[in-house]
Amino acid sequence: MDRIKLKKEIGLIMLVSLGVGNMIGSGIFALPAAMASLAGPSLLLGIVAAGALALCLSLIYAELGSTFPISGGPYYFPRVAMGDLTGFLMGWGYFLYLFIGSAAIIDIFIVYLGFYIPGLAVNGVLTAHGVTLAVVALWAFTLINLHGVRWGGLYSIITTIGRLIPLFLFFAIGSFYVEFSNFSPFFPFGWENVALSVALFFWSFTGFESIVVPIEEIKKPAKTIPWALVISILLTTLVYLLVTFVFIGMTRWSDGVKDWSNMAQIASPLSQVAKDLHLSYLAVIATIGAIIATGGSGGSWVLIQGRMPYAMAHDHLFWSPMAKIHPKYGTPAASLMFASLLTTIILIAITNFPSIVLIATSTVIVPYASAALSLAILRTTKSDVERPFRLPYASFLTLVGFIVSSFLIYWSSWPWNLVSIFLIFTGYPAFFVFKRQKVEFRRSLWLPVFLLGILLVSLLGDARFVTNNFTPWNPLGILSMPYDLVLLTLFSIGIYFWAYFENTKPIYWEKK
């Protein structure tokens, strides 16, 4: 029986809106104060560094996505490069990130909405009314996306514009109130804390890879995907820099002493600095922007999360009903509803998500690392495939992308990198529910060694990389910066070449 094909309705503007919409969410409205408490004005360098890392990783996805235009990119690429088991584990991890992250964003959306609708949240925790409204919002987003990717994409375009306008107004008005003395000293906590700010703010860049997930629904993917990735990252970085620059410059201290460390207590930094300057209308603009941003991101994430079970089921590595396409709307309806059901459970079971964000971040970085490795492998094993976009200096940049990914997992802090790695490991028993024969363990053996090695460095490493530790163990501080990063670099290089040579053996890919 012929497979019903997905409709190609996503163009460049819609795809850029999807990428920007998945990145510019709650982060820019909540994280500047937390970053300032770690790095002071040098958080601007943290944003540039996080954007540069995201751009490097996005260019890797640009070649992979334009060369292999199949839905489910973060799962599909490592599967082609390193076999079913690695592909499934990456898809499993990415799917966890998606539906947990969707719940977190919708939760924050309701918290912001609580500024205007009393009784939805108390001290950032959703009430029963808040949870009910969160579930209603989730299924409203799901219904929009069920009726066609065009409607989900149109929603993404509208809400992306809707969130950029308040941010632009905040920058334009706030720039008249900037005190340049706030930027001195530029490094109040030293260079080391810039790395902490990078790890914290990288959450605001996760989501760029969503551009390659609905590949089969993209018009001219070979040209559209690379441009969409680059434009999305550059536009998002520019927005973050401009808004954060104004936020730093607008900050006022009642006693005149720059107390950066206490800024982490500010829940809504953009609104707060506006209030401190008696600009109540600007505080309202910032709050409305936050509501639109989180609501818009919720809809975009729902669109993407439903594509992962579909892609895996199509390759017989997930429940077969997830591969069905709606005959009228041309969308993966069963997969969308399944993913939203899981998000509903998270919304009901957990009403506060600060630590869940760290879990989601460190979980998604593992597929980022595998994408870098996949490109290096596929350059060898699929060298005859036409590449509409070729990443310059691919050998170097894929190695850098892999090393940096290990840094980001480490910087996500103990014990939340432990939790995320445990969740990825739960993919092993799940895999054998769907496939029990011809499992090539050697091709994926690098993965558990890589993840366990990072956990070991976390335990031995810098004691500053720990957040809300619920375990009886604390980082020992034996490897302080930069020695921890030197060890991680050498370890990552070893893992990279081990995985590369193991998966480029002719027995795995030559025609028999």
N, C-alpha and C positions, 0 to 999 in steps of 0.2 A: 504494500500500500504506500502511495506517495505521501511524503511528509508535507503538511501544510507549512508554507514558508512564512517567516516573519515579514512584515511590511517595512520597506525602506522609506522612512519618513523623517529621519533626523539629518539636518543639514549642519553647516558650520556654526551658524548663530545659535541654533538650538543646542548643539554639542558644547560650545563654549559656555552657554548659560548653565548647562548641566554640570560642567566641571567647576565653574565659579560658584554655582549654587551649592555644590557639595562641600566646597572649602569655606566660603564666607558664611559661617553660621553663627553659633554662639561664641566662638573663640575670640573674635575681635571685640566683642561686647563685654567679655568677662575676664580675659587673660592678661591684658596690659598691666593691671595692678599687681597681679601675682608675679609676672615677669619683672616688673620694676622692683619688687621686694627682693628679688634674687640678684638682679644685675644693675639696677638703677638706669640711667640714660643709655648705658651700653646695650640695653635690650634691643635697640635698633640694629646693632650688629647681629644679635641673635636671630632677628627676623630675616635679615639678609642671608645669614648662613642657612637657616631653615628653608628659605626659598630656593637657594642655590642647590641644596641637597634634593629638594623636591623636583627641581628642574632636571637635575642629572638623572634621577630615577624615572621621571616622566619621559625623557628622550629614549630611554631604554624601552619603555612601553610603546613609544611612537613607532620604533622599528618593528617590534613584535606585533603590534596591532595592525599595522599597514601590510605586513608580510603574511600574517595568518589571521584573516578576518573572520574569526569564528567567535560566537558569543561565549562569555565566561572567561575572558582573557586571563585574570589572575589565577584561574584554575587550569585553563587550557594550555598555556605556554609551558609550565613545568611538566605537565603530563606528556606533551610531545617530546620534550627534552629529556626527561628523566623517568618516564614510566608512569603507570597508573597509580601506584601507591603514593609517590611524591605529589602527583597532581591532585589526588583526592585529599591528601593532608593539607595542601595549600588551599584548595577549595573549601575544605572544612573550616580552616582557620579564618579565611576571608568571610565566609558566611557567618561565623560567630561574631566577627567584628561588625558586620553589617546590621544584623538584627539587634544586637546589644546596643550598637551606636545609634540606631534608629530610635530605640526606646529612650536613650539618654537625651537625644535632641528634642524629642517630643515632650519629655519631662520638663526640660528647660523652657520650652515654648510655653507650657502651662504656667510655670513659675513666673515668667515675665508677664503673662496675661493676667496673673493674679494682682498686678499693680492696679488694674482697672476693674477686676471682678473679685471682690473680697471672698475669702473662704476657700480659694483653690489651693493655697499652699500656706504653710506655717514654717517660718525659718528655713525656707528652701525645700521642705518636705511636702509632697502632695497629700492633700486630704482625700477623703472618699469622693467628694465632689470633683476634686482635681483629677483623680484617677479616672473617674467616669468620663470627664471631658477629654482626657488624653486618649482614651480608647476610641471615643467618637471621632476625634481628629485623625487618629491613625487609619480608621476604616473609611473616612472621607477621602484621605489621600489614596488609599487602596482603590476605592471606587473610581477615582479620576484616572488612575493608571490602568485599571481593568478595561476601560473604554478606549484604549488606544494610546500608543506611545506618543502620538501627536499631541493628545490632550495633556499627558504628563509632561511632555517637553514644553508645551505652551505655558503650563502652570509654572515650570521652571524659569522660562524667560520673564514672565510677568513678575514673579517674586524676586528674581535676581535684580531686575531694574528697581523694584520696590525697596530692596535693602541697600542698593548703592546710592540712591538719592539721599537718604538720611545721613549716611556716612560722608558723602560729599558736602552736605550742608554743615555737618559737625566740623569738618576740616575748614571749610570756607569761613564760617563764623568764628570758630575757635582760633584761627590763625591770627586774629586781631588781638588776642589776649595772651599770646605766647611770651613767656619770660625766658630769654636766652640764658640767663644765669642758672636756670634749672639744669642745664646740661654740663655744669662743671661742679665737681669732678665727674668725668665721663665714666670712669671705672671705680665707683666707690667700694666695690667688693672684689676687685681684681679680675683677671682674665678667666679664672676657673669657673666663676658663676655665670659667665656668658654661655658656657656649655650647658649648664642647668637650664638656662632660659631657652636654649635651642630645643632641648628635649621636651620642655613643657609646651612650647609654642608649636612644635611640629604637628600636634593634633589639629591645628588650624589649617594645615596643608593636606592632611590625609583626605582622600576623596578624589584626587586628580585621576587616579587609575580607573575611576568609574567611567571615564570616557571610552575605555576599550571594552567594557562589559557588554553593551548592546550593539556589538559590531555589525551583526547581521541586519540591523535596522538602520544603518548609517548609509547615506548617499555618498558614493565615491570615497570609501574609507581610506584608500591609499593616500589620498591628498588631504582629506578632511581631518583625520586623526592627528597627524603631527602638528598641523597648524593649530588645532583646537587645544592640544596639550600645552604648547608653548605660550599661546595667547592667554590661556587660563592661568597658568602659573605667574606670568609676568604681570597681568592685570591684578591678580590677587595680592602679590607681593607689594605692588605699588600702593594699593588701597591700605594694606596693613601698615606700611611705613608712614604714609601721610597722616592717617588717623592717630597712630601711636606717637608720632612727633608732636602733634598738637596736644595730645593728652599729657605728655610730659611737660610741655611748655605751659599748659594751663594750670598745672597742679600748684596749689598754695598751701603753705604750712602756717598755722596760727602763731607759732612762736618763732618763725623764721628759720628754724633748723630743719634741714632736709632729712627727714626720718623715712628713708626708703623702705626699711625692713618691715614697718608696720602697715604698708600699703596692701599687703595680702588680705587684710580684713575687709577691704572694700568689695562688696558683692557686685555692684554695677558701676564700674569706674567711669565710663563716659558720662553717665547721668550725674554721678557724684561731683565730678570736677565742674560741671556746668552749674549745679546747685550752689557749690561753694563760691562761684562768681556771680550768684544771683541771676543766672540766665535760665530761669525756669522753663521758658519755651524751648531752649536747646536741650534741656534734660528730657522734656516730653518727646522731642524729635528722636533722641537717642533711644528712648524706651520703645517707641513705635518701630524704629529700625530693628531693634533686637527681636521684637515680636514677629515682624515680617521675615527676618533672617532665619530664625529658628523654625518658623512655620514653613518657609520655603525649603529649607534643608530637609525637613521631615518628609515633604512630598518627593524630593529628589532621591532621598535614600530609599524610600519605599519602591520607587521605580527600579533602582539598581538591585536591591536585595532579592527581588523576585526572579532575577535572571540567573543567579548562581545555582539553585536547585535544578532549574530548567536545563542549564548547560551540562551539569553532571549527570542528570537522568538521561539526557540524549545520548550520552556515551555509556549507558548501562552501569553507572556507578552511583545511582541514587534511585529512589522509588520511581518506577516507570510512569505513574500518573503525572509526575512533575514535568514530564516532557511534552505534555499535550498543549496545543495551541488553540485558543478560542477561535472557532470557525468564522465568527462574524467580525470580531475586533482585531484578530491577528496578534494577540498578546498571550504570554504564558500565564494564563489565568490561574491554573491550579497552583503553580509555583508562587505566584504573587500572594495568593490567599494563605498558603502554607507558611510563608515567611512572616506575613502579618499576624498570623495566629501565634507564632513564637514570640513576636514582639509584644503582643497583647499579654502573654504570660509574664514577660519581664516587667511590663508596666504595672501589672497588678501585684506581682510578688515583691518588687523592689521599688520604693518610691523616692529614693535619693541616689544619685549616681556619681558623686565626685571620684570615688575610687574606680568605678566601672570604666570611666573615661581612660584611665591609665591602662586598664586591662585591654580595652579595645585598641588603644594605640599600639601597645607592644605586640598584640596579636596580629595586626595588619602588617607590621614591619617585616614579619617572617616571609609572607608572600612577596614583599618588595625585594628581599634578599634573593629569593629563588628566581625572580624575574631577571635580575642581573646575571645570575648564573645560567639561566636558560638561554639568554641571548648569546653568551659565549659558546655554549654547547651547540646551539642550532646553527651558528655560523659555520660549524664544522660538519655536523650531521645532515644539515639541510642546505648545503652550500649552493645547490643548483636551483633553489627557489628564488624567483624574482623578488627583489627588495625595492619597492618604490621609494622608500626612505631608508638610507643607511646611516647609522650613527657614526660620526667621525671618531677616530681613536677608540673604537669599541673595546679592544682588549684592555686598555687602560681604564676606561670609564666604567666598565662592568666590574672590574676588580675594586675600584674605588667605591662604587655603589654597594657592593657586597660588604666591604669593610665598614662603611658608614652605617649600614643597616645594623651591623652588630653593635656599633656604638649606641645607636638609638634604642635598641632593645635593652642594653645595659643601663642607659640613662633613664629609661622608663621607671627605674627604681625598684628596689626590693621592698615588699614581697610581690608586687603586682606583675612583674615579669615572671615570677614563679607561677602565679595563677594562670597567666595567659599561656605559658608553655605547657602546663598541666592540661588545659583545655584542648590544646592542639594534639597532645598525646592521646586524648580520648578518641581521636579520629582513627586510631589503629583498630580497636575492636569494631568500630562502626564500619570500617572498610571491608572487613571480612564478612559482614552481613550481605554485602553485595558481590564480593568476588573472593573466591577461595583458591583458584587455580592460577598457575603461571605468574606468581607474584615474585618479582625480581627484587629481593631484599637488598642485594648489594648496591643497586643503583641509588637507593634512598638511605643507606646506612649513615651517610654523612650528616643527615638532618638531626637525628637524636644526639649525635656526638657534638654537633655545632650548638644546639640549644642547651645541652647539659654543661658544655664548656662555658657558655655565657653565664649560666647560673653560678658556676664555681667562681668565676671572676667577680660576680656580684657579691658573693659571700666573703671573698678575700679583699674586695676592692674598697674604694673610697667610702667612708662612713656617711658622707653627705647624700649619697644616692639611696635613701630609704624614706618611705612615706607611709604613715599610719600602719606600722608593722604590727600584725596580729600573730606572728609566729614567735617561738621562743628564741629565734636566732636573729642577731643583728650583724650587718657587715663588719668585718674585723678590722678594716682600715690598714691591712698589711700592704696593699697595693694602692697608694694614693696617686692622684693625678701628678704627672702624666704617665707613670709607670703602668697603671691599669690599661691605659689606651695603647701603650707600646705592646703589652702582652696580647691584648685583643687583636691588634693589627697582625701580629705574627701568627696567632692562632687562626684568624680569619683567612689569611693567605694560604695557610696549609689546608684548611677545609675546602677553599675555593678550588685549588688545583687537584685535590683528591677527588672531589665531585666531578670536576671537568674531565679528568682522564678516565675515571670509571665509566662515565656516560658517553664518552666518544669512542669506546671500543667498537670495532667493526661488528662484533657479534650482536650488538643491539640495534644497528640501523642499516647495515648493508642488506640488499636484497638477497634472499637465499635461493 
